[in-house]
Amino acid sequence: MHKTPQRRNAAFTAVLLACLAAGLLTAPFSAAKPPAPPGVDGISIDVQDGDSFVMRDDLGNRHRVRISGIDAPEKSQPFADRSRQHLRDLMRDARIRLEPVKIDVFGRTVARVWILSEDGKSGRDAGLVQIEAGMAWHFKRYRSDQHDQDAARYAKAEREARSEGLGLWRDASPEPPWEFRTRVKRGDQGEPRPRSALN
């Protein structure tokens, strides 16, 4: 008898919350070494924007994932397309491991995301790579979701990308996506900002 997607998601959520409660997901990991299980391994099957995607795990379950610690341009913002494409290229044909943090209000798994090497013994932090390339902001509002070392590394990467004018920082004053969402929510559309020629 096959489980419904709702039952599979409920089971995954229960396991995630149990791991969090037991403290199994709280140990810090280096930028080059992905976590050991209980991480969730799989592949990306759809990249929605520069900080979210859909993953199919090794058991065939689908997970909507929000990358922890970053915020990428919204779809109607300048540079959104480039940010999404950069993440898509990063994940293409790659094995992925999630280090779950929590479930957000939209039912997505918020996680640190690792792009694994072929042998699975090392990996690249996808959120950090997005920031280093100027494809996302460090989402400091949720800094408490990160270990101190990781938050410091993300903040440093953003400063360097900004100083070098990489990616979205080619714009002299890019609008952070959280400010864009707040403005749109209150109906203050204002003058539309020109779409980046690089978008």
Summary of the structure (lengths in Angstrom):
residues: 199
radius of gyration: 17.1
end to end distance: 46.5
largest distance: 56.8
contacts: 577
relative contact order: 0.16
helix: 37%
strand: 23%
